[in-house]
Amino acid sequence: MRRAFLTVASVAWLAAVLRVLTADIDWLLGVVPDDTFYYLLIARNLAHTGRSTFDGVSATNGYHPLWMAVLVPLAGWLPVGVPLLRVALAMAFACQAATAALILRGLRPLVGDDWAYVAAGCWLINPLAFSIALTATEGALYAAVLMVVFLAHQALRRDAQARRAGSWKRLLPFAFALGVLCLTRTDGIIVAALSLMWLVISGTAGRAAIRDRIEPVAITAAIVGLCIVPWWLFSLVQVGSVTQDSGAMKMLWAADALPNYADRLANLNRTLDFFGRRSLSLTMVWHFSWWTFALCATGLVVMLIGVVRHWRCEQAAALRSVLVPALVLTLVYGFVLVERQVWWLALPGLALMLTMFIAGPTVLRLTRPRGRGETAALSAVMVCALAVFGRWHVKGYTPYPWQPDVRRSQLAIADIVPAGQSIGCFNAGIPAFFGPRRVVALDGLVSHQARQAWETQTLDDFIRQRDLHFVADEERIMAKAQRFMHTRLELEVVGSYPLRGWPTGARLLWRLR
């Protein structure tokens, strides 16, 4: 029955994927974020010119390199346009399927075949996992690599406990997986740092000698560094810096929005809400109020206490390796970032899924050692998972309802802006991907020179140096940008276009006087 559930889940998932891949462009723009088009246009320029640039003007390293490495061959093979977007989506869904297969492999020794098959099927039809794949950014690939790290960690820990001589053979794949994880998403460095701390605390080849603690840490750190160094060298050649543009810009915006520690503590609360309640709400297709979330969290904590009481059991160790990175990530993001994107939920969402499917069966077996109630619990999970996935698709999921209007407005703006003139945009992905005029990115996420202008508060000089006479975007980002200029721009509104679902309701075209 459990294998049959995985088959049914796979068929439902494949039908949903085919629906996405054949959908019209307006529907896709409602579910695919603007950042996706940053990736696609940089991939095109890398494939055809060898330059890491979004707009053909400024170089950038404002992306995560492993996902870009996946997209560059596709961009060299396919023309830029909707076909490239569809293939990028297909690659993200393939990563989601790979994550499900890795979950099956990782949970089998912990909770048995039945629960492992159900967990793999639930990841396929989990609305949160599907939403992350829908973004066609690095999130789905990040979840797959996180599972590879989890498997390598489990194998290394088992060998270390048994003090097998072969544990060194396990250490190398673990270290290499951590290096790849850092290339998949920058916050993989947090997981790598925690893994090095774990190696220091636990040791891998025995606890008697100091050397047994130092050697694995040094080898792991060296391999992680060797994985990252080529990316740093590439960044130095392309932009002259190893500091990632997009991460630096987000931290700059956070410093502007959070001037003191009280503000950062409040932001930590919002981040906890996003990583916790938002992950659970997307998983269950239900709006969890703080009261309902607190109730669910209490139930989860009770389960964890039931497992942790048996501290040395394999399941408790696996839960620690899952939950500690998620909690540390929440703390770091709460203090240094104010933006929140759905693909950032890859690690918290995966941690939530693994926690539920490790703690739940373990507590059931501890409280009902003869297996009573386990069949009923499995059946309930399978029915609920299919029902939630069906309800999510019937209900519809459109997180970016204004983006089809952005594309239409950019086509209309092209009729106003004279031929040969460039248009500045802060949210530049969709305008550059679909618009017939050259678009210059102004937000600094994918423009190294624009980022430097934000940091030095000379954004107005950057706009003038680019000889931009027109800027198209919404009012709030322009108001924020004006705080990073030493002289305010003189702007004249020459066009207004509706943005359904956006707070200000309009996208404006300004002419610079």
KEMIPA-106761 format. One record per residue (C-alpha): residue number from 1; residue in three letters; x, y, z. Coordinates in Angstrom, 1 decimal, padded with zeros to 4 digits. Each point is the difference from the previous one (the first is absolute). Layout:
# residues N
   vomi   guti        X        Y        Z
    NUM    ala        X        Y        Z
...
This chain:
# residues 513
   vomi   guti        X        Y        Z
      1    met    000.0    000.0    000.0
      2    arg    002.9    002.4    000.8
      3    arg    001.6   -000.6   -003.4
      4    ala   -003.4    000.5   -001.6
      5    phe   -000.2    003.3    001.7
      6    leu    003.3    001.1   -001.4
      7    thr   -001.1   -001.1   -003.4
      8    val   -003.3    002.0    000.3
      9    ala    001.9    003.0    001.3
     10    ser    002.5   -000.2   -002.9
     11    val   -002.8    000.0   -002.5
     12    ala   -001.8    002.9    001.6
     13    trp    003.3    001.9    000.2
     14    leu    000.8   -000.7   -003.7
     15    ala   -003.4    001.2   -001.1
     16    ala    000.5    003.2    002.0
     17    val    003.5    000.5   -001.5
     18    leu   -001.4   -000.5   -003.6
     19    arg   -002.7    002.5    000.7
     20    val    002.7    002.6    001.1
     21    leu    002.3   -000.7   -002.9
     22    thr   -002.8    000.5   -002.6
     23    ala   -001.7    003.0    001.7
     24    asp   -000.2    003.4   -001.8
     25    ile    002.4    002.7    000.9
     26    asp   -002.4    002.2    002.0
     27    trp   -000.6   -003.0    002.4
     28    leu    003.7   -000.7    000.3
     29    leu    000.7    003.6    000.8
     30    gly   -002.4   -000.2    002.9
     31    val    002.1   -002.8    001.6
     32    val    003.6    000.6   -001.1
     33    pro    001.8    002.8    001.8
     34    asp    001.8    002.9   -001.7
     35    asp    003.4   -001.4    001.3
     36    thr   -000.4   -003.0   -002.3
     37    phe    000.5    002.2   -003.0
     38    tyr    003.1    001.4    001.5
     39    tyr    001.4   -003.5   -000.1
     40    leu   -001.1   -000.6   -003.6
     41    leu    001.4    003.2   -001.5
     42    ile    003.4   -000.4    001.8
     43    ala    000.1   -003.6   -001.2
     44    arg   -000.6    001.2   -003.5
     45    asn    002.8    002.6    000.2
     46    leu    002.4   -002.6    001.5
     47    ala   -000.8   -002.5   -002.7
     48    his    000.3    002.4   -002.9
     49    thr    002.6    002.5    001.1
     50    gly    001.8   -001.5    002.9
     51    arg   -000.9    003.2    002.1
     52    ser   -001.8   -000.3    003.3
     53    thr   -002.4    002.8   -000.6
     54    phe   -003.8    000.5    000.2
     55    asp   -000.4    003.1   -002.1
     56    gly    003.1    000.0   -002.1
     57    val    001.3    003.1    001.9
     58    ser    001.1   -001.1    003.5
     59    ala    001.6   -003.2    001.0
     60    thr   -001.5   -002.0    002.9
     61    asn    000.5   -003.0    002.3
     62    gly   -003.5    000.5    001.5
     63    tyr   -001.1   -003.6   -000.3
     64    his    000.7   -003.5    001.3
     65    pro    002.5   -001.7   -002.2
     66    leu   -001.2   -003.6   -000.1
     67    trp   -003.4    000.8   -001.3
     68    met    001.5    002.4   -002.5
     69    ala    002.3   -002.8   -001.2
     70    val   -003.2   -002.0   -000.7
     71    leu   -001.6    002.8   -002.0
     72    val    003.0    001.1   -002.1
     73    pro    000.0   -003.1   -002.3
     74    leu   -003.7    000.3   -000.4
     75    ala    000.2    003.7   -000.9
     76    gly    002.7   -000.8   -002.6
     77    trp   -002.2   -002.7   -001.5
     78    leu   -003.4    001.8    000.1
     79    pro   -001.0    003.5   -001.2
     80    val   -000.8    002.4    002.8
     81    gly   -003.8    000.1    000.5
     82    val   -002.8   -002.2    001.4
     83    pro    001.6   -003.3   -001.1
     84    leu    003.1    000.7    002.2
     85    leu   -002.3    000.8    002.9
     86    arg   -001.9   -003.3   -000.5
     87    val    003.2   -002.0   -000.1
     88    ala    001.3    001.7    003.2
     89    leu   -003.3   -000.9    001.7
     90    ala    000.4   -003.6   -001.2
     91    met    003.5   -000.1    001.5
     92    ala   -001.3    001.3    003.3
     93    phe   -002.7   -002.7    000.1
     94    ala    002.6   -002.6   -000.8
     95    cys    001.9    001.2    003.1
     96    gln   -003.2   -000.4    002.1
     97    ala   -000.4   -003.6   -001.2
     98    ala    003.7   -000.6    000.8
     99    thr   -000.6    001.3    003.5
    100    ala   -003.0   -002.4    000.5
    101    ala    002.3   -002.9   -001.1
    102    leu    002.6    001.1    002.5
    103    ile   -002.6    000.3    002.8
    104    leu   -001.0   -003.6   -000.7
    105    arg    003.6   -001.1    000.3
    106    gly    000.7    002.1    003.1
    107    leu   -003.0   -001.0    002.0
    108    arg    000.0   -003.7   -000.6
    109    pro    002.6   -000.9    002.7
    110    leu   -001.6    002.5    002.4
    111    val   -003.8   -000.7   -000.2
    112    gly   -000.3   -003.1   -002.3
    113    asp   -001.3   -000.5   -003.6
    114    asp   -003.6    000.9    000.6
    115    trp    000.6    003.5    001.4
    116    ala    002.8    000.7   -002.4
    117    tyr   -002.2   -000.7   -003.0
    118    val   -002.7    002.2    001.4
    119    ala    002.5    002.8    000.7
    120    ala    001.4   -000.1   -003.5
    121    gly   -003.6    000.2   -001.5
    122    cys   -000.9    002.8    002.4
    123    trp    003.0    002.1   -001.1
    124    leu   -001.1   -000.4   -003.7
    125    ile   -003.5    001.3    000.7
    126    asn    001.0    002.3    002.8
    127    pro   -001.3    003.5   -001.1
    128    leu    003.0    001.7    001.7
    129    ala    002.5   -002.2   -002.0
    130    phe   -002.0    000.5   -003.2
    131    ser   -000.1    003.8    000.6
    132    ile    003.8    000.0    000.4
    133    ala    000.5   -001.8   -003.3
    134    leu   -002.5    002.3   -001.6
    135    thr    002.4    002.9    000.5
    136    ala    002.6   -001.6   -002.3
    137    thr    002.7    001.4    002.3
    138    glu    002.6   -001.8    002.1
    139    gly   -002.4   -001.1    002.7
    140    ala   -000.9   -003.5   -001.4
    141    leu    003.6   -000.8   -000.7
    142    tyr    001.0    001.2    003.5
    143    ala   -002.5   -002.4    001.5
    144    ala    001.5   -002.9   -002.0
    145    val    003.5    000.8    001.0
    146    leu   -001.1    000.4    003.7
    147    met   -001.3   -003.5   -000.2
    148    val    003.4   -001.2   -001.4
    149    val    001.7    001.7    003.0
    150    phe   -002.5   -001.7    002.4
    151    leu    000.8   -003.4   -001.5
    152    ala    003.7    000.5    000.1
    153    his   -000.2    001.3    003.6
    154    gln   -002.1   -003.1    001.1
    155    ala    002.6   -002.4   -001.6
    156    leu    002.9    001.9    001.6
    157    arg   -001.6    000.0    003.4
    158    arg   -000.8   -003.8   -000.1
    159    asp    003.6   -000.7   -000.9
    160    ala    001.3    002.3    002.7
    161    gln   -002.2   -001.7    002.6
    162    ala    001.3   -003.4   -001.1
    163    arg    003.6    001.4   -000.2
    164    arg    000.4   -001.7   -003.3
    165    ala    003.2    000.6   -002.0
    166    gly   -002.1    000.9   -003.0
    167    ser   -001.3    003.1    001.6
    168    trp    002.6    002.1   -001.9
    169    lys   -001.6   -001.2   -003.2
    170    arg   -003.3    001.4    001.3
    171    leu    001.6    003.3    000.9
    172    leu    001.0    000.9   -003.5
    173    pro   -003.5   -000.3   -001.6
    174    phe   -001.4    002.0    003.0
    175    ala    002.6    002.8   -000.4
    176    phe   -000.5    000.1   -003.8
    177    ala   -003.8    000.1    000.5
    178    leu    000.4    003.0    002.4
    179    gly    002.1    001.8   -002.6
    180    val   -002.6   -000.6   -002.7
    181    leu   -002.7    001.2    002.5
    182    cys    001.9    003.4    000.4
    183    leu   -000.1    000.4   -003.8
    184    thr   -003.7   -000.8   -000.1
    185    arg   -001.0    002.7    002.4
    186    thr    002.3    002.4    001.9
    187    asp   -001.7   -000.9    003.4
    188    gly    001.4   -003.5   -000.5
    189    ile    003.0    001.5    001.7
    190    ile   -002.1   -000.1    003.2
    191    val   -000.6   -003.7   -000.4
    192    ala    003.7   -000.5   -000.7
    193    ala    001.1    001.9    003.1
    194    leu   -002.4   -002.0    002.2
    195    ser    001.3   -003.2   -001.5
    196    leu    003.6    001.0    000.8
    197    met   -001.1    000.7    003.6
    198    trp   -001.6   -003.4    000.1
    199    leu    003.2   -001.6   -001.2
    200    val    001.9    001.9    002.8
    201    ile   -002.4   -001.2    002.7
    202    ser   -000.5   -003.6   -001.1
    203    gly    003.2   -001.0   -001.8
    204    thr   -000.2   -002.5   -002.8
    205    ala    002.7   -002.6    000.6
    206    gly    000.0   -000.2    003.8
    207    arg    000.0    002.5    002.9
    208    ala    003.3   -000.9    001.7
    209    ala    002.5    002.3   -001.8
    210    ile   -000.3    003.6   -001.0
    211    arg    001.3   -000.8   -003.4
    212    asp   -003.1   -002.1   -000.6
    213    arg   -002.1    003.1    000.5
    214    ile    002.2    002.4   -002.0
    215    glu    000.7   -002.0   -003.1
    216    pro   -003.6   -000.6   -001.1
    217    val   -000.8    003.7    000.5
    218    ala    003.0    001.2   -001.9
    219    ile   -000.6   -002.4   -002.9
    220    thr   -003.7    000.9   -000.2
    221    ala    000.7    003.7    000.1
    222    ala    002.7   -000.4   -002.7
    223    ile   -002.4   -001.9   -002.3
    224    val   -002.8    002.6    000.5
    225    gly    002.5    002.8   -000.7
    226    leu    001.2   -001.8   -003.2
    227    cys   -003.6   -000.2   -001.2
    228    ile   -000.6    003.8    000.7
    229    val    003.3    001.4   -001.3
    230    pro   -000.8   -000.4   -003.7
    231    trp   -003.1    002.0    000.5
    232    trp    002.0    002.7    001.8
    233    leu    002.5    000.1   -002.8
    234    phe   -002.8    000.3   -002.6
    235    ser   -001.5    002.9    002.0
    236    leu    003.4    001.7    000.2
    237    val    000.5   -000.2   -003.7
    238    gln   -003.6    001.1   -000.9
    239    val   -000.7    002.7    002.6
    240    gly    003.2    000.5    002.0
    241    ser   -001.6   -001.2    003.3
    242    val   -001.0   -003.2    001.8
    243    thr   -002.8    001.8    001.8
    244    gln   -003.3   -001.2   -001.5
    245    asp   -002.0    002.9   -001.4
    246    ser   -003.5   -001.2    000.9
    247    gly    000.9   -001.0    003.6
    248    ala    001.9    003.3    000.6
    249    met   -003.0    002.0   -001.3
    250    lys   -002.5   -001.9    002.2
    251    met    002.2    000.7    003.0
    252    leu    000.3    003.6   -000.9
    253    trp   -003.8    000.3   -000.2
    254    ala   -000.3   -001.7    003.3
    255    ala    002.5    002.4    001.6
    256    asp   -002.2    002.9   -001.3
    257    ala   -003.2   -001.5    001.2
    258    leu    001.3   -001.3    003.4
    259    pro    002.1    002.8    001.5
    260    asn    000.1   -001.5    003.6
    261    tyr   -000.1   -003.3    001.9
    262    ala   -003.7    000.4    000.9
    263    asp   -000.9    000.1   -003.7
    264    arg    002.2   -003.0   -000.6
    265    leu   -001.7   -002.0    002.8
    266    ala   -003.4    000.9   -001.5
    267    asn    001.2   -001.1   -003.4
    268    leu    001.2   -003.3    001.5
    269    asn   -003.6   -000.6    001.2
    270    arg   -001.2    000.7   -003.6
    271    thr    002.6   -002.4   -001.4
    272    leu   -001.1   -002.7    002.5
    273    asp   -003.5    000.5   -001.1
    274    phe    001.0   -000.3   -003.6
    275    phe    002.2   -003.1    000.4
    276    gly   -002.5   -001.7    002.4
    277    arg   -003.5    001.1   -000.6
    278    arg    000.4    000.7   -003.7
    279    ser    001.6   -003.4   -000.7
    280    leu   -002.8   -001.7    001.9
    281    ser   -002.7    002.0   -001.8
    282    leu    001.4   -000.8   -003.4
    283    thr    000.4   -003.7    000.9
    284    met   -003.6   -000.3    001.3
    285    val   -001.7    002.6   -002.4
    286    trp   -001.5    001.6    003.1
    287    his    000.5    003.4    001.6
    288    phe    001.5   -000.8    003.3
    289    ser   -000.7    002.8    002.6
    290    trp    002.4    000.4    002.8
    291    trp   -002.2   -002.1    002.3
    292    thr   -000.3   -002.9   -002.4
    293    phe    003.7    000.2   -000.8
    294    ala    000.8    000.0    003.7
    295    leu   -002.2   -003.1    000.5
    296    cys    001.7   -001.9   -002.9
    297    ala    003.4    001.1    001.3
    298    thr   -000.8   -001.2    003.5
    299    gly   -001.0   -003.4   -001.5
    300    leu    003.3   -000.1   -001.9
    301    val    002.0    000.9    003.1
    302    val   -001.7   -002.8    002.0
    303    met    001.0   -002.5   -002.7
    304    leu    003.5    001.3    000.0
    305    ile    000.2   -000.3    003.8
    306    gly   -001.1   -003.6   -000.4
    307    val    002.8   -000.7   -002.4
    308    val    002.7    002.0    001.8
    309    arg   -000.7   -001.9    003.2
    310    his    001.8   -002.8   -001.8
    311    trp    003.0    002.3   -000.7
    312    arg    002.3   -002.5   -001.4
    313    cys   -002.4   -001.6   -002.4
    314    glu    000.6    000.4   -003.7
    315    gln   -003.2    001.9   -000.6
    316    ala    000.8    002.7    002.6
    317    ala    003.4    000.5   -001.6
    318    ala   -001.6    000.4   -003.4
    319    leu   -002.5    002.6    001.4
    320    arg    002.8    002.0    001.5
    321    ser    001.8    000.1   -003.4
    322    val   -003.2    001.3   -001.6
    323    leu   -001.3    002.5    002.6
    324    val    003.2    001.7    001.1
    325    pro    000.8    001.4   -003.5
    326    ala   -003.6    001.2   -000.4
    327    leu    000.0    001.8    003.3
    328    val    003.4    001.6   -000.6
    329    leu   -001.1    001.1   -003.5
    330    thr   -003.0    001.7    001.6
    331    leu    002.2    001.9    002.4
    332    val    002.4    001.2   -002.7
    333    tyr   -002.7    001.0   -002.4
    334    gly   -002.0    001.7    002.8
    335    phe    002.9    002.3    000.8
    336    val    001.5    000.8   -003.5
    337    leu   -002.8   -000.2   -002.6
    338    val   -003.5    001.5   -000.3
    339    glu   -001.0   -001.5   -003.4
    340    arg   -001.8   -003.3    000.0
    341    gln   -000.4   -002.2   -003.1
    342    val   -001.8   -003.3   -000.3
    343    trp    003.1   -001.8   -001.4
    344    trp    001.8    000.9    003.3
    345    leu   -002.3   -002.6    001.6
    346    ala    001.9   -002.9   -001.5
    347    leu    002.0   -000.7    003.1
    348    pro   -002.9    000.7    002.6
    349    gly   -002.5   -001.9   -002.1
    350    leu    002.2   -003.0   -000.4
    351    ala    000.8    000.1    003.7
    352    leu   -003.7    000.1    000.8
    353    met   -000.7   -003.0   -002.3
    354    leu    002.9   -002.1    001.4
    355    thr   -000.9    000.9    003.6
    356    met   -003.6   -001.1   -000.4
    357    phe    000.9   -003.3   -001.7
    358    ile    002.8   -000.8    002.5
    359    ala   -001.6    001.1    003.2
    360    gly   -003.5   -001.2   -000.7
    361    pro    000.8   -003.7   -000.7
    362    thr    002.6   -000.1    002.7
    363    val   -002.5    001.3    002.7
    364    leu   -002.6   -002.4   -001.3
    365    arg    002.3   -003.0    000.5
    366    leu    001.2    001.2    003.4
    367    thr   -003.6    000.4    001.3
    368    arg   -001.5   -002.9   -001.9
    369    pro    002.8   -002.6   -000.3
    370    arg   -002.2   -002.6   -001.6
    371    gly   -000.7    002.2   -003.0
    372    arg   -003.6    000.8    000.9
    373    gly   -001.2    003.1   -001.6
    374    glu    002.9    000.2   -002.5
    375    thr   -002.1   -001.2   -002.9
    376    ala   -002.8    002.5    000.8
    377    ala    002.5    002.8    000.2
    378    leu    001.6   -000.9   -003.3
    379    ser   -003.4   -000.1   -001.7
    380    ala   -001.0    003.3    001.5
    381    val    003.2    001.6   -001.3
    382    met   -000.5   -001.4   -003.5
    383    val   -003.6    001.2   -000.3
    384    cys    000.8    003.4    001.4
    385    ala    003.0    000.5   -002.3
    386    leu   -002.1   -000.8   -003.1
    387    ala   -002.9    002.1    001.2
    388    val    002.3    003.1    000.7
    389    phe    001.7   -000.3   -003.4
    390    gly   -003.3   -000.2   -001.8
    391    arg   -001.5    002.9    002.0
    392    trp    003.1    002.1   -000.8
    393    his   -000.3   -000.4   -003.7
    394    val   -003.8    000.6    000.0
    395    lys    000.4    003.0    002.2
    396    gly    002.8    001.4   -002.2
    397    tyr    003.4    001.5    000.9
    398    thr    000.9    003.5   -001.3
    399    pro    002.6    001.6    002.3
    400    tyr    000.8    002.7   -002.6
    401    pro   -003.3    001.1   -001.6
    402    trp    001.5    003.4   -001.1
    403    gln    002.8   -001.5   -002.2
    404    pro   -002.1   -000.5   -003.2
    405    asp   -000.8    003.7    000.2
    406    val    003.7    000.8    000.3
    407    arg    000.6   -001.8   -003.3
    408    arg   -002.9    001.8   -001.7
    409    ser    001.1    003.4    001.4
    410    gln    003.5   -000.5   -001.3
    411    leu   -001.3   -000.7   -003.5
    412    ala   -002.1    003.2    000.2
    413    ile    003.0    002.0    001.4
    414    ala    002.1   -001.0   -003.0
    415    asp   -002.5    002.0   -002.2
    416    ile    000.8    003.1    002.0
    417    val    003.7   -000.2    000.4
    418    pro    002.0    001.0   -003.1
    419    ala    001.9   -002.7   -001.8
    420    gly    003.5   -000.4    001.2
    421    gln   -000.8    001.3    003.5
    422    ser    000.6   -002.3    003.0
    423    ile   -002.5   -000.3    002.8
    424    gly    001.0   -000.3    003.7
    425    cys   -001.9   -002.5    002.2
    426    phe    000.5   -001.1    003.6
    427    asn   -002.1   -003.1   -000.5
    428    ala    001.6   -000.7   -003.4
    429    gly   -000.4   -003.8   -000.6
    430    ile   -003.3   -000.1   -001.9
    431    pro    000.5    003.4   -001.8
    432    ala    003.4   -001.0   -001.4
    433    phe   -001.2   -003.6   -000.9
    434    phe   -003.1    001.1   -001.9
    435    gly    000.5    003.7   -000.8
    436    pro    001.4    001.1   -003.4
    437    arg    002.1    002.8    001.5
    438    arg    003.3   -000.5    001.9
    439    val   -000.6    000.0    003.7
    440    val    002.6    001.1    002.5
    441    ala   -000.2   -001.6    003.4
    442    leu   -000.1    002.5    002.8
    443    asp   -000.6   -002.1    003.2
    444    gly    003.6   -001.1    000.4
    445    leu   -000.9   -003.7    000.3
    446    val    001.4   -000.8   -003.4
    447    ser    002.1    003.0   -000.7
    448    his    003.3    000.4    001.8
    449    gln    000.4    003.7   -000.9
    450    ala   -003.6    000.7    001.1
    451    arg    000.7   -001.7    003.3
    452    gln    003.1    002.2    000.5
    453    ala   -002.2    003.1   -000.7
    454    trp   -002.6   -001.1    002.6
    455    glu    002.8   -000.5    002.5
    456    thr    001.6    003.4   -000.6
    457    gln   -003.5    001.7   -000.3
    458    thr    000.8    001.2   -003.5
    459    leu   -002.8   -001.9   -001.8
    460    asp   -001.0    003.3   -001.7
    461    asp    003.5    000.2   -001.5
    462    phe   -000.2   -003.6   -001.3
    463    ile   -003.3    000.8   -001.7
    464    arg    001.4    003.1   -001.7
    465    gln    003.2   -001.8   -001.0
    466    arg   -002.1   -002.6   -001.8
    467    asp   -001.7    002.8   -001.9
    468    leu   -003.4   -001.2    001.1
    469    his   -002.9    002.4   -000.8
    470    phe   -002.8   -002.5    001.0
    471    val   -000.6   -002.1    003.1
    472    ala   -002.9   -002.4    000.3
    473    asp   -001.1   -001.6    003.3
    474    glu   -002.3    000.3    002.9
    475    glu    000.0    002.9    002.5
    476    arg    001.3   -001.7    003.1
    477    ile    003.3   -001.2   -001.4
    478    met    000.6    003.5   -001.4
    479    ala   -000.6    001.5    003.4
    480    lys    002.5   -002.4    001.6
    481    ala    002.5    000.7   -002.8
    482    gln   -000.2    003.8    000.6
    483    arg    001.5   -000.6    003.5
    484    phe    003.2   -001.3   -001.6
    485    met    000.6    003.1   -002.2
    486    his    001.9    003.1    001.0
    487    thr   -002.3    002.1   -002.2
    488    arg   -003.6   -000.8   -000.8
    489    leu   -001.0   -000.8   -003.5
    490    glu   -002.4    002.4   -001.8
    491    leu   -002.6   -002.4   -001.3
    492    glu   -003.1    000.6   -002.2
    493    val   -002.7   -002.7   -000.2
    494    val   -000.7   -000.6   -003.7
    495    gly   -001.9   -003.3    000.3
    496    ser   -001.9   -002.1    002.5
    497    tyr   -001.0   -003.6   -000.4
    498    pro   -002.2   -002.2    002.3
    499    leu    001.6   -002.7    002.1
    500    arg   -002.7   -002.3    001.3
    501    gly    000.8   -001.3    003.5
    502    trp    002.9    002.4    000.7
    503    pro   -000.5    002.3    003.1
    504    thr    000.4    003.3   -002.0
    505    gly   -002.0   -001.4   -002.9
    506    ala    002.0    001.6   -002.8
    507    arg    003.4   -000.1   -001.8
    508    leu    001.3    003.4   -001.1
    509    leu    002.2    001.2   -002.8
    510    trp    002.1    003.0    001.1
    511    arg    001.9    002.4   -002.3
    512    leu    003.2    001.4    001.6
    513    arg    000.1    003.8   -000.4
